[in-house]
């Protein structure tokens, strides 16, 4: 909605559902060997063989023809596959996670393969390499001696996630904002290739007197375990943790409980009306690159745009786009009770979003809103901002701003925006940080 540069970055969710155990294996399963063999089969086009180690659920979600589409999609976005650089094994409870750092023509990403306790593949998606890119250098607008950071835990129990609270130096109490990620298994900095927009926002806003809470997204921290969640939707992916984060801030010393705000980016922005309907105590909302159209339509638009960037659309790209159009059509015809996976997410996910029109839904949120848009954004294009303006016309407590030259991450650039620019280090524009800080600090606290 990373990592892939599309709004929806999860290629296939971890569908590690409970399965009947297979017949006894003749030797222990090596997760790294299984995962790398699977990826090599993808790279060689042997999609039938690639499904041999799948769980039954995964076989249904990603048959050979779907794997072909996924692999073609990766190469549309990142360029021709070159080689696998390394692989490392991680444990998440009973699951084995192999992250294979893989080089494509325009980007190096981690291909993440999730396996159950029997060594069967139940999920395949992408995340940014942990050690990718140059070391982070703060933008000039950050004043590191003006704030302090500490580690916190958002939520409780099995779904708790680690986070970072950035608080201005001083007595307080300070207004505070929760940062809500875009699609995909994002880290707390919302790392995209060489940039860390959420760290920019946290440090920039704290330098101006606003506390910020950011945290690991549930799909990153608990990706494999989410496979056990029936009827998975954005509620479990995003909304539940936002509610836990705002509650944490309201109970934190030095934070003004009446001035806790929510800032959503990309998918997080699209979900602001959903969050607002559940979070009755939030003082207001910031929408950054918020889609007003259905998510499946944005995915098709993004892939179509990327395929056309070089001036031609190859036969392979045309085939991939046609397959994607068919998947979008499936999303739109899903009926209640449908199962399986479409466009890399469970049917329940799409059914939950069916009929959800964010800008129209925002009419029911009577609290202040700041809606921001980059004019070079190809992922959530500026016409989405027009839809928000139309739906919320005449609202005195809603402010709109667009920024020439800024892309989907609100980073400055020139010319047509494309995936390759995410590989260059950049920072959220100072004007954006200043506008968000000024808007928050200018709000009058709600009366008791």
C-alpha positions in Angstrom: 0.0 0.0 0.0 7.1 -1.8 0.3 9.6 -2.9 -0.5 7.4 -2.6 -3.5 6.7 0.9 -4.7 3.0 0.2 -5.3 0.3 1.2 -2.9 -0.3 -2.5 -2.3 3.0 -4.1 -1.6 2.0 -7.5 -0.2 2.3 -9.9 -3.1 0.9 -12.9 -1.3 -0.2 -12.8 2.4 1.1 -15.4 4.7 -1.6 -18.0 4.2 -0.1 -20.4 6.8 -3.4 -21.9 7.8 -3.5 -25.1 9.8 -3.1 -28.1 7.5 -3.1 -31.9 8.0 0.5 -32.9 8.5 2.1 -34.6 5.4 3.5 -38.1 5.4 6.8 -38.4 7.3 9.7 -36.8 5.6 12.7 -38.8 4.8 15.1 -36.1 6.0 14.8 -32.8 8.0 13.6 -29.9 5.9 16.1 -27.1 5.4 14.0 -23.9 5.2 16.7 -22.0 3.4 17.1 -24.7 0.8 13.4 -24.9 0.2 13.0 -21.1 -0.1 16.0 -20.6 -2.4 14.9 -23.5 -4.6 11.5 -22.0 -4.9 12.9 -18.6 -5.9 15.3 -20.2 -8.4 12.3 -22.0 -10.0 10.5 -18.7 -10.2 13.5 -17.0 -11.9 13.8 -19.9 -14.4 10.1 -19.8 -15.2 9.4 -23.2 -13.8 6.2 -22.1 -12.1 4.7 -25.6 -11.9 7.6 -27.0 -9.9 7.6 -23.9 -7.8 4.3 -24.9 -6.2 5.5 -28.3 -5.1 6.4 -27.1 -1.6 3.2 -25.1 -1.1 0.6 -25.6 1.6 -2.8 -26.5 0.2 -4.1 -23.0 0.9 -1.1 -21.5 -0.9 -1.7 -23.8 -3.9 -5.2 -22.5 -4.2 -4.1 -18.9 -3.7 -1.1 -19.0 -6.1 -1.3 -21.6 -8.8 1.4 -21.6 -11.5 -0.4 -19.0 -13.7 -0.6 -16.7 -10.7 3.1 -17.1 -9.9 3.9 -16.2 -13.5 1.9 -12.9 -13.0 3.6 -12.2 -9.7 7.1 -12.7 -11.2 6.2 -10.6 -14.2 4.9 -7.9 -11.9 8.1 -7.8 -9.9 10.1 -7.3 -13.1 7.8 -4.5 -14.4 8.4 -2.6 -11.1 12.1 -3.4 -10.5 13.5 -4.3 -13.9 15.0 -7.6 -15.1 16.0 -10.2 -12.5 19.8 -10.4 -12.2 20.7 -12.6 -9.2 20.1 -13.7 -5.7 22.8 -12.1 -3.4 22.2 -13.8 0.0 19.6 -15.6 2.2 19.1 -15.5 5.9 16.8 -17.4 8.2 14.6 -15.9 10.9 12.1 -17.5 13.4 8.7 -16.1 14.1 7.1 -18.4 16.7 6.6 -21.8 15.0 7.3 -20.4 11.5 10.5 -20.1 9.5 11.1 -17.0 7.5 13.7 -16.9 4.8 14.7 -13.5 3.5 16.5 -13.7 0.2 18.2 -10.4 -0.8 17.7 -10.3 -4.6 19.1 -8.0 -7.2 16.9 -6.7 -10.0 17.9 -4.2 -12.7 16.5 -1.1 -10.9 16.4 -2.2 -7.2 17.6 -4.7 -4.6 14.8 -6.1 -2.4 14.3 -8.9 0.1 12.0 -11.7 -1.1 10.4 -13.1 2.0 9.3 -16.8 2.0 7.3 -18.0 5.1 7.1 -21.7 5.9 5.2 -23.7 8.5 6.6 -26.2 10.9 6.5 -28.9 8.2 8.6 -26.9 5.8 5.8 -26.0 3.5 5.6 -22.6 1.9 2.6 -20.6 3.0 3.5 -17.0 2.1 5.6 -15.0 -0.3 6.0 -11.2 -0.2 8.7 -8.5 -0.3 10.3 -6.2 2.2 13.1 -3.7 2.0 16.5 -5.2 2.8 17.4 -4.4 6.4 20.9 -3.2 5.5 20.0 -1.5 2.2 21.1 1.9 1.2 23.4 4.5 2.9 23.2 5.4 6.5 20.4 7.7 7.4 21.4 11.4 7.7 18.8 13.7 9.2 17.5 16.6 7.2 18.6 20.1 8.0 15.3 20.9 9.7 15.9 18.4 12.4 17.3 19.7 15.7 18.4 16.5 17.6 19.0 18.3 20.9 15.4 19.4 21.0 13.8 16.0 21.6 14.3 12.7 23.2 13.3 9.2 22.1 12.4 6.1 24.1 11.1 2.6 23.2 7.5 1.7 23.9 5.2 -1.2 23.3 1.9 -0.6 21.4 -0.9 -2.9 22.3 -0.8 -5.9 24.6 -0.8 -9.7 24.3 0.0 -11.6 21.2 -0.3 -8.7 18.8 1.8 -6.1 20.7 4.3 -4.3 18.5 7.5 -2.3 19.4 7.5 1.4 18.8 9.4 4.6 19.3 8.0 7.7 21.1 9.7 11.0 20.2 9.0 13.8 22.7 10.2 17.4 22.6 12.5 18.6 25.4 10.6 20.7 27.9 7.8 20.6 30.5 4.9 19.9 28.2 2.2 18.7 28.0 2.7 18.4 24.3 0.3 17.6 21.5 1.1 14.3 19.9 0.5 12.4 16.6 0.4 8.7 15.7 1.9 7.8 12.3 -0.1 5.2 10.3 1.8 3.3 7.6 1.0 2.6 4.0 0.4 -0.9 2.5 2.8 -3.7 3.1 4.9 -4.9 6.0 6.4 -1.5 6.9 8.9 -0.8 9.7 8.3 2.1 12.1 10.3 4.5 9.8 8.2 3.5 6.8 11.5 2.7 5.0 11.2 2.8 1.2 14.4 2.0 -0.5 16.8 4.8 0.6 14.3 7.0 2.4 12.7 6.9 5.9 9.7 9.3 5.7 8.3 8.5 9.1 11.6 9.1 10.8 11.8 12.5 9.0 8.3 13.3 10.2 9.0 12.2 13.8 12.2 14.1 14.2 11.0 17.1 12.2 7.8 17.5 14.1 9.4 16.9 17.5 11.9 19.6 16.6 8.9 21.9 16.4 7.2 20.9 19.6 5.0 17.9 18.6 5.5 14.5 20.1 5.3 11.5 17.7 4.6 7.8 18.1 5.6 5.4 15.3 5.8 1.6 15.5 6.4 -1.6 13.5 3.4 -2.5 11.4 1.6 -5.7 12.5 2.2 -7.4 9.2 5.9 -6.9 9.7 6.1 -7.8 13.3 3.6 -10.7 13.2 3.4 -11.6 9.5 3.5 -15.3 9.8 1.2 -15.5 12.8 -1.4 -13.4 11.0 -2.0 -16.5 8.9 -4.2 -17.9 11.7 -6.5 -14.9 11.6 -9.8 -15.8 9.9 -11.5 -13.1 7.8 -8.4 -10.9 7.7 -9.2 -7.2 7.0 -7.7 -3.8 7.5 -9.0 -3.9 11.0 -6.4 -6.4 12.1 -3.8 -5.0 9.6 -4.0 -1.4 10.7 -6.9 0.0 12.7 -6.5 -2.0 15.9 -3.0 -0.9 16.4 -3.9 2.8 15.8 -6.5 2.6 18.5 -3.9 1.0 20.9 -1.4 3.8 20.0 -3.7 6.7 20.6 -4.7 5.1 24.0 -1.1 4.8 24.9 -0.4 8.4 24.1 -3.4 9.6 26.2 -2.0 7.8 29.1 1.6 9.0 28.8 2.9 11.6 31.1 3.9 14.8 29.3 1.4 14.3 26.5 -1.8 16.4 26.3 -4.6 13.7 26.1 -6.9 16.2 24.5 -4.5 16.9 21.6 -3.7 13.4 20.2 -3.9 13.4 16.4 -3.7 10.6 13.8 -1.6 11.0 10.6 -2.1 8.4 7.9 0.0 8.0 4.8 -1.1 6.2 1.6 -3.2 3.2 2.9 -3.1 4.7 6.3 -4.5 7.9 4.9 -7.2 6.1 3.0 -8.3 4.5 6.3 -8.5 7.7 8.2 -12.4 7.8 8.0 -12.5 4.2 9.3 -10.1 5.1 12.1 -12.1 8.2 12.9 -15.3 6.2 13.2 -13.6 4.0 15.9 -11.3 6.6 17.5 -13.8 9.1 19.0 -11.3 10.9 21.2 -8.7 11.9 18.5 -8.4 15.7 18.2 -8.0 15.6 14.4 -6.6 13.8 11.4 -3.9 14.4 8.8 -4.4 12.7 5.4 -1.2 12.4 3.3 -1.6 10.9 -0.2 -5.0 9.5 0.6 -6.7 7.5 -2.1 -10.3 8.3 -2.8 -10.8 5.5 -5.3 -10.9 1.7 -4.7 -7.6 0.1 -3.9 -7.8 -2.4 -6.7 -8.1 0.4 -9.2 -5.1 2.1 -7.9 -3.0 -1.1 -8.2 -3.9 -1.4 -11.9 -3.3 2.3 -12.5 0.2 2.1 -10.9 1.3 -1.0 -12.7 0.0 0.4 -16.0 1.9 3.6 -15.4 5.2 1.9 -14.6 5.0 -0.4 -17.6 4.6 2.7 -19.8 7.5 4.7 -18.4 10.0 3.6 -21.0 7.7 4.6 -23.8 6.7 1.1 -24.8 4.7 -1.8 -23.4 6.2 -5.1 -24.2 4.2 -8.3 -25.0 5.2 -9.7 -21.6 4.0 -6.5 -19.9 0.7 -6.6 -21.9 0.1 -10.1 -20.8 0.9 -9.2 -17.2 -1.5 -6.2 -17.3 -4.3 -8.3 -18.8 -3.9 -10.8 -16.0 -4.0 -7.9 -13.5 -7.2 -6.6 -15.1 -8.8 -10.0 -14.7 -7.8 -10.0 -11.0 -9.3 -6.5 -10.5 -12.5 -7.7 -12.1 -12.6 -10.7 -9.7 -12.3 -8.3 -6.8 -15.3 -6.3 -8.0 -17.5 -9.4 -8.4 -16.7 -11.0 -5.0 -19.8 -12.0 -3.1 -20.2 -12.3 0.7 -18.7 -15.6 2.0 -16.1 -15.8 -0.8 -12.8 -17.5 0.1 -9.4 -17.7 -1.4 -7.0 -15.0 -2.4 -7.3 -12.3 -5.0 -4.7 -9.7 -5.9 -2.5 -11.1 -3.2 -4.9 -10.6 -0.3 -7.7 -12.8 1.1 -11.2 -12.4 -0.2 -12.3 -11.1 3.2 -9.9 -8.2 2.8 -11.5 -7.0 -0.4 -15.0 -7.7 0.8 -14.4 -5.5 3.8 -13.4 -2.6 1.6 -16.1 -3.1 -1.0 -18.3 0.0 -1.2 -15.8 2.0 1.0 -15.3 5.5 -0.5 -12.9 7.3 1.8 -13.7 10.9 0.9 -17.4 10.2 1.2 -16.9 8.4 4.5 -15.0 11.3 5.8 -18.2 13.4 5.8 -19.2 11.6 9.0 -16.0 12.7 10.8 -16.7 16.1 12.3 -13.2 16.8 13.7 -10.6 18.9 12.0 -8.7 17.4 9.0 -5.6 18.4 7.1 -5.4 16.8 3.7 -2.1 16.9 1.8 -1.1 15.8 -1.7 2.2 15.7 -3.7 1.6 16.8 -7.3 4.3 14.3 -8.7 2.7 11.4 -6.9 2.0 8.6 -9.5 0.8 6.1 -6.8 -2.0 8.3 -5.5 -2.5 10.9 -8.2 -3.6 14.5 -7.5 -7.1 13.8 -8.8 -7.7 11.9 -5.6 -7.3 15.2 -3.8 -10.0 16.7 -6.0 -12.4 14.0 -4.7 -11.6 14.8 -1.1 -12.2 18.5 -1.9 -15.5 17.8 -3.5 -16.8 15.6 -0.7 -15.7 18.0 2.0 -16.5 21.3 0.3 -17.7 24.0 2.7 -16.2 22.4 5.8 -14.5 25.2 7.8 -12.4 22.7 9.8 -10.8 20.9 6.8 -7.7 22.3 5.2 -6.3 21.2 1.8 -2.7 21.6 0.5 -0.8 20.3 -2.5 2.9 20.6 -3.2 4.4 21.0 -6.7 7.5 18.8 -7.1 6.7 16.3 -4.3 6.2 12.6 -4.9 4.3 9.9 -3.0 6.7 10.1 -0.1 6.5 14.0 -0.1 10.1 14.1 -1.3 11.2 16.7 -3.8 12.0 15.6 -7.4 11.9 16.6 -11.0 10.3 15.3 -14.1 8.0 12.3 -14.2 8.0 10.3 -11.0 8.9 6.6 -11.1 10.1 3.7 -9.0 13.8 4.5 -9.6 13.7 7.7 -7.7 13.0 5.8 -4.4 16.5 4.4 -4.6 18.0 7.9 -4.1 18.1 9.1 -0.5 15.7 11.9 0.2 13.7 13.6 2.9 10.2 14.7 3.5 10.1 18.4 2.4 10.5 20.9 5.2 7.4 22.7 4.0 5.3 19.6 4.7 6.7 19.2 8.2 6.2 22.9 8.9 2.6 22.8 7.7 1.7 19.7 9.8 3.4 21.2 12.9 1.7 24.6 12.4 -1.7 23.0 11.9 -1.4 20.8 15.0 0.0 23.5 17.2 -2.7 25.9 16.0 -5.6 23.7 17.1 -7.6 24.8 20.1 -7.8 21.9 22.6 -11.3 20.4 22.9 -13.3 21.4 26.0 -14.0 18.9 28.7 
